[in-house]
Amino acid sequence: MTRGAGRALRMSYLVASVAGVGFFVMSVALLGVWPKRVLEAETRAMAPEHPLGLSVSELRGRAIYGREGCGYCHTQQIRYLHADMARFGAPTLAWETRLDYPHLWGTRRIGPDLSREAQTRSADWHFAHLFSPRAIVPESVMPAYKGLFEGAATEPRQEARDLVAYLDSLGHAREIAGPEGEARARAGCECGDDEMAQMAFAGPVNAHPARARRGDAAPALPATVNLAAGQVLYADHCATCHGASGAGDGVAAAMLLPRPSNLAEHDYTVERLADALWNGVAGTAMPAWREYSPHDLAAIAQVVRGFRSGGVEAPLPEGLVALGERVYAANCVQCHGERGAGNGPAAAELKVAPTNFQRQRPSLAEGLRALRNGVDGTPMAPWTTRLNEAELLAAAHYVRGLYAGDAAR
């Protein structure tokens, strides 16, 4: 090889090396550094001035979430798809995860997306689900995490508490940012002409179908139902907590506080059941079932109404109702309201809404049990220190007389 040819070959190697290094640097700049700066600028512009970070407990829970591989089955990203938005709520904005490192978005949905898990489930529901998933969701394929507990779902270790604290933080920052936060994000987006980007601001932030609500109007349930379909739905979704016969003795009942209602000890109006099924019962483990049609909910309601066995009750002693009215007026109206509609002056401040006795009538035995023992996990306290037996009996009879039944519709 001549000297000139060798020099040309060496130069070609040098040029190729320089070009390769230059291409690599350019690729890093264009595909890494520049997008990172654009994204950081966008998240700063769209985020609240002081975005909520994780507490110490939530940070520990996040590490446990990653350690246990929860991200392999659960995503944390609501996509810009109408199906995602209808099920979970507004698509995820970049600023919501700006403090996450490394990110835990996940790529598979063997389990549901958790982006809006904050305040969707009660803590005891999460503990029971972690301890024994199929006791809560019969068809769940999630493994049990009994190592996070001291032998029972009601005895969580600190790791279980931290994990649940983290789950309950997901989506919380954007929700508490409120309308002002959404307005700031919309302005910072500068995407008025971008139809897809605008999808992030359409509809509620959290539309999770299981999230319990108070005050939302439930749809009217049809009168004609498929009872056989209702029995299947009840067995699949309700019996684990309420029991096969509605006695509140399902396999998950002992793990939950308040315990599931004993459906066989109450008369319910159709409206009461429609409200409980559509909105859940806030403050308890009872979720909403808004992903089911009114026909399915009506079928479940019919099954529930069939649990009440009734029975012959002794006639009321003379003067008992008048005594019950006086006892009720002196002790119960603050929560349950003057006519028992659950709308007393204190009702809105209570975590669990007071019973509406116009739409739900307990048996005499159930009413006395609640008055004597209270209802654990709710604001309803025992009244034995303030009322004697005659007054307790009178009050139990009186509230039963407030029931309006379906004729009130």
N, C-alpha and C positions, 0 to 999 in steps of 0.2 A: 504494500500500500504506500502510495506516495505521501510526502509530508503534507501537501495541500489537502489530499483526501482525508488524512487523519485529523487535520485541524477542522475541517468541515464537519466531520463526524462528532468531534468533541463539542463543537459549537451547537450542533443539533441537540446533543444531550443536554447542554446547558439551557438552551431555549425551551426544550420540553420540560425540564425541571422547573425553570422559572414560571412557565405557563401553568404547570400543574399546581405549584404553590399559590400562584395568583388566582387560579380558578377556585382553589380550596378556600382562600381568604375571602374571595368575592361571594362564594356560596354561603359561608358562615355569616357574612355581613348581611346578605340579602334574605337568607332563609332563617337566620337566628337573631342577630343583633337588631336589625331594623324592625322586623315584626314585633320583637319583644318591646322595643321602645314605643312603637305605635300602640300596642296593646296596653302598656303601662299608662300612656297618656290618655287613652280612651277610658280605662278603668278609673283613673283619677278624676276625669271629667264627669263620669256617670255615677260614681260612688257618693254616698253621704259624706259630709265633711269629716265625721268621726265614725267610721264603720265599726260595728260591734265585733270585737275579737272573742276568742274562746277563753273561758275561765280555766283555772288550773285543773279542776276536775274534768272539764270537757277536753282539755288537751291530753290528759291521761287516757280518757275514753277514746280519743281519736287514735292514739297509739295502739290501744287494744283492738280497735276496729281493723286497723291494718294488720296487726299481728295475727288475728284469727281469720284473716282472708275474707272478710265480709264483702270486699270490693270485687271478688270473683263472681258473685251472684247478684249483687245490687249495684245499680248505677246511682250517681248523684248528679245527673244532668238531664233536665227536661229539654227535649229537642224541639226544634221549630217545626213541629208536626201537629196537626189538628187533633190527632188521636192522643198525643201526649198532653196537650193543653186541656182537652176535655176531661182527662183522667186526673191530672195532677195540678194544673194551674199554669201560670205564666212561665214561658221558657226561661232557662237560667241565664242570667247576665254575668259577664266576665267578672265584674267587681265582687260578686257574691263569694268567689273562691280566691280572691286576690291574696288572702292571708294564708292559704293552704300550701304547705310544702312538706313532702311531695303531694300532688293532687291525688284524690281518691275517687275520681269520676267513675271508673269502671267501664266495662264495655258490654256486659251481658245482663240480661234481665231474667234470670232464673227466678229471682225474687223481685218484688216491686221496686221501683225507683224510690229513693229516700230523700230526694231534694227538699221536699216539703213535709218532712216527718215531724217538725216542731209542733207540739200541742195537737197532734193528730191522734195519738194513743196515750192512755194513762200509763203512769210508771208501773203499776202492778200488772197491767197487760203485757208490757215489755218484759218484766221479770218472769212472768208465767210463760211467755213465748220463748224466751231464752232457755229457761229450765226444761220445758217440755213442749216443743213446738206443736206437736199433733194434738195436745190437749186443748189447744186454742184454735188451731187451723188443721182440721183432720187430714187434708190432702197435702200438707206442707212437706217439702223434701229437705227442709233445713235441719241440720244436725243439732242435737241438744248441747248446751254449754253448761253442764252441771258443775263443772270445775269452778265456775264463777260464784257458786253458792255453797252455803253450809248445810247441804243436805235437803233443802226445801226452797221453793220459789219465794217463800215469805222470809227467807233468811239470806238475802244477797250479801256477798262480800263487797268490799270497796270497789273492786274491779267491775263488778256488775253495775254498781251505782254510777261509776264513772262512764261506763259504756252507754248506759241509758241517758245520762246527762248529755253526752255527745250527740246521740240520736235526736234528743229533744232540742238540740241547737240548730239542726239542719233546716235552713230556710228562715230562721228566726230573725236574722239581721235585716233581711229585706222586708220582712213583715212589719217589724217595729219602725222601719224607716218611714212607713206610712205614705200618704198621698204626696207629702213634700218630697220624699225620697224618689218616688216614681216620676214626679215632675222634673226633678234635677236630672235623673237618668235620661229622660226623654230629651231634655234640652242638651245634655252633654253628648247624646248620641249623634245629633245633627243628621238624622236619617229620615226626615219627613217624607221623602220620596221613595224610600226603600220599604216596600210592602212587607218583606220578610222580617226586617228589623223591627217594624212596628208591631209585629205579632207578640213581641216580648211585653207589650203594655196592654194587650187586649185581655179583658176578663180579670178575674181575681188572681192574686198571687198564689193562694193555696186553694185549690179546688178538689183536694183529696176526697174521694167519695166516702171514706170511712170517718172523716173528721166530724165529731159531734158538734152540733150547733144548738143555739137556743133562740127561739122566736121565728125561725123560718117557717113559712107556710108549707105544709105537706100537701101533695096532690090528693085529690079525692080518689078513694079506692073503689073499684067497681063492685057491684053487689053480687054478681055471678062469678064464682071462683072454681078453680080446679083443686078440690081438696086433696086429691092424691098427690098432685104436684107440690102442694103446700107441705104435706107430710115429708116428702123427700127433701125439700129445701130446709125445713126445720131440722130434720135429722142431720143434714150436712153442715148447717151453719149455726144452729141455736142450741142443740142438745148438749154440746160440750160444756156449756156454762149452765143452762137452765135445766138440764136433765131431760131424759126421754119423755117423762110425764109432766114436765113443767114445774117440778117441785123445787127448783133452784139447787139441785144436787148433782150437777154435771161433774165430770172429772176435773174441770178447771175451777170449780166453784170455790174450793178451799184456798185457792191461790189469789183470789181477788177480793178487794175491799173498796167499796161496799160489795157484799156478796150479791150474785145475781138474784133477781126477784123470784119469789115463789109465785109463778104465774097461776097456779091452781088455787091460790088463796085470794084472788082478786077478780072482780068483774071489771071489764074494760069496754069502753065505747070504741067504735071503729076509729073515730078521730084520734083517740089516745094512742092506739096501736099504730096508726098511720104516722103520727108524730114521732113516736119512739123508733120506728123502723126507718123513717126518712131522715131524721135528724140525730138519731142516737140519743144518749142520755149524758149530757155534759157533766164532767166530774166523776164519771164512773168508767168502767171498762167496756160499757155497751157502745159499740161503734154505730155509725150510720150505715145504711145499706142502700145508698142512692144509686148504685150501679144496677139495681134490679128494677124491673118494670112495675108499674102499679098493680098489674095482674098478679105478679109473683108476690108482692108485698101483701095484697089482699088475701092470697091463699095462705100465707104464713099467719096473718091475723086471724083467719078463721080457725086455724089449728090451735092457736093460743086461746081463743075464746072457748074452745071446746074442753079445755083442761078444768075449768071451774065446775066443780061437782055440786055446789050449792048445799042443800040439806035443810032440814026443818029447824028453825030457831025458836026458842021460847018467846012468848009474847012479852012486850016491854012492861016493866012495873010502872004503875001510875006515877006520873010526875018525873020520870027519868029523863025524857026528852027535854023538858024545861030546864032541869039541872044541867044537862049536857050543853044546852045552848049558853047558859051562864058561864060554865067552865071554859067552853070554846072561846067565847067573847073575851074572857079575862086572860087567856093564856096562848091562844093559837092564831088569832087573826093577824098578828105581826108578820107571820110567814105565809100562812095558808089563805089569808084574805077573809073578808067578812062573810062571803058565801062559799068559801072553800075552793075557789078557783086557782089557788096557788099564786095569787098576785098581791100578797100583803106588802106593806111598805118595805120590809127587809128582804123580800124575795130576790130582787135583782142583785143584791150584794152577796148572796150565798153561792158557793161553788156548785152545789147540787140543788137544782130547783125543787122547791117544796111540792108535795103531791097536790095535784088538782083533783079534789074529791068529787067534783062534778063529772069527771070523765073516768074516774077510777075508784072502785069501792072495795076496800079490804073486807075479808070475812071478819066476824066479831073476834075470833081468836087471834087473827093477824093484827087487828087494830089494837087489841089489849097488849099483845106482845111488843108492838112498837112503843106504846105508851109506857110500859113497864121497863123495857130494856133499852129503849132508844134504837137507833139504826147505825151500827158501826160504819164509820167512813163517811157519814153525812152529818149535817148540822142537827139532826133530830136526836135530842138527848132524852134520857129517862126522866119521867115525871113523878116517880114514886116519892120523892122528897117534898113535893109540893101538893100533890093530890092524894086523897085517900081512895080506897078501893071503890067506894060508891061513885066518886067523881070520875075515876078512870073508866068505869063501866059506862057511866052516862056519856062521857065524851066519845067513847068508841061507838056507841049507838048513834050519837048525834051526827058524826061525820059520815056514817053510812047513809044517813037520810039525805045528805047533800047530793048524792049521785043522781044525775039527770037521765042517764041512759041514752040510747040512740034516738029516742023520741025528741030530744032537744035539737037535733040537726035541722 
